[in-house]
Amino acid sequence: MTKRYKLTRRQPKSTTCSKEGCDAPKMEKHKLCEQHYEAWKAEYQASYYLAHQEKAKEYQKTYNLTYKKKQHRGPARNAVKEQRPEKRDTFTIIDIRDMTGDKLARNLDRILKGERALTV
């Protein structure tokens, strides 16, 4: 029987960069040297960003609509100010029971003047 295909020997892998004119050793798991790899990576990332820019903006819009931002406590200019709880107009018997003597006297005075109400 004759063989149809010519047997070819496997070429040994090169240890240098695959760019023309560059004899620098290539990186492990890559076919380029460090210098050419960094240039290729920057170019790839820039093209990827431009290609997926619209999709990223749509995702950001939907994310901002579904999740609320955290309220920041600090001197930040764009921080959302926290609202103080509204002042209660009424006291209950339990509130009065738990007050100290001075505070009880002040609040009973407010109730008698009509500034606050007492609910039973």
C-alpha positions in Angstrom: 0.0 0.0 0.0 1.2 3.5 -0.8 0.7 6.4 1.5 -1.3 9.2 0.1 0.0 12.0 2.2 3.6 13.0 2.6 4.8 12.7 6.1 5.9 16.0 7.6 7.9 16.4 10.7 6.6 18.7 13.4 8.4 22.0 13.5 9.8 22.8 17.0 8.1 25.7 18.7 9.9 29.0 18.5 11.1 30.7 21.7 11.2 34.2 20.2 8.5 36.8 19.5 6.4 36.2 16.4 6.6 39.9 15.3 8.9 40.4 12.3 12.3 41.7 13.3 11.9 41.1 17.0 14.3 38.6 18.6 13.1 39.1 22.2 12.1 36.0 24.1 8.3 35.4 24.1 6.2 35.3 27.2 5.0 32.1 28.6 1.5 31.1 27.2 1.8 33.9 24.5 3.4 34.2 21.2 4.6 37.8 21.7 7.3 39.4 23.9 6.3 41.6 26.8 6.7 44.9 24.8 4.6 43.7 21.8 2.0 42.1 24.1 1.4 45.3 26.1 0.9 47.2 22.8 -1.5 44.5 21.5 -3.4 44.4 24.8 -3.9 48.2 24.8 -5.1 48.2 21.2 -7.5 45.2 21.9 -9.0 46.9 25.0 -9.6 50.2 23.1 -11.3 48.4 20.2 -13.4 46.3 22.6 -14.5 49.4 24.6 -15.6 51.1 21.4 -17.4 48.1 20.1 -19.4 47.5 23.4 -19.9 51.1 24.5 -23.6 51.2 23.7 -24.3 47.9 25.4 -22.5 49.1 28.5 -24.5 52.3 28.6 -27.8 50.4 28.4 -26.7 48.1 31.1 -25.7 51.0 33.3 -29.1 52.7 32.8 -31.0 49.5 33.8 -28.8 48.9 36.8 -29.3 52.5 38.1 -33.0 52.1 37.8 -33.2 48.8 39.7 -30.7 49.5 42.5 -30.7 52.6 44.7 -27.5 54.5 45.6 -26.3 54.4 49.2 -26.8 57.5 51.2 -23.4 59.0 52.1 -22.8 60.6 55.5 -20.1 63.1 55.2 -19.1 66.4 53.7 -19.5 65.2 50.1 -21.2 67.7 47.9 -23.3 65.3 45.9 -24.4 63.2 48.9 -28.1 62.7 49.5 -29.0 64.4 52.7 -30.8 62.2 55.3 -34.1 63.5 56.5 -34.7 63.8 60.2 -37.7 62.0 61.5 -40.8 64.1 62.0 -41.5 65.5 65.4 -44.3 63.6 67.1 -47.3 65.6 68.2 -48.7 63.0 70.6 -47.5 61.1 73.7 -48.7 57.7 74.9 -48.9 56.5 78.4 -45.9 54.3 77.8 -43.8 57.3 76.7 -44.7 59.2 79.9 -44.0 56.1 82.1 -40.5 55.8 80.7 -39.5 59.5 81.1 -37.3 60.9 83.8 -38.7 63.4 86.3 -37.5 66.6 84.7 -38.5 65.5 81.2 -41.9 64.4 82.5 -42.6 67.8 84.0 -41.7 69.6 80.8 -43.8 67.3 78.6 -46.8 67.4 81.0 -46.5 71.2 80.8 -46.6 71.1 77.0 -49.6 68.8 77.1 -51.5 71.2 79.4 -50.6 74.2 77.1 -52.0 72.3 74.1 -48.6 72.0 72.2 -48.8 68.2 72.4 -51.6 65.7 72.7 -51.9 62.7 75.0 -53.4 59.4 73.6 -54.6 56.7 75.8 
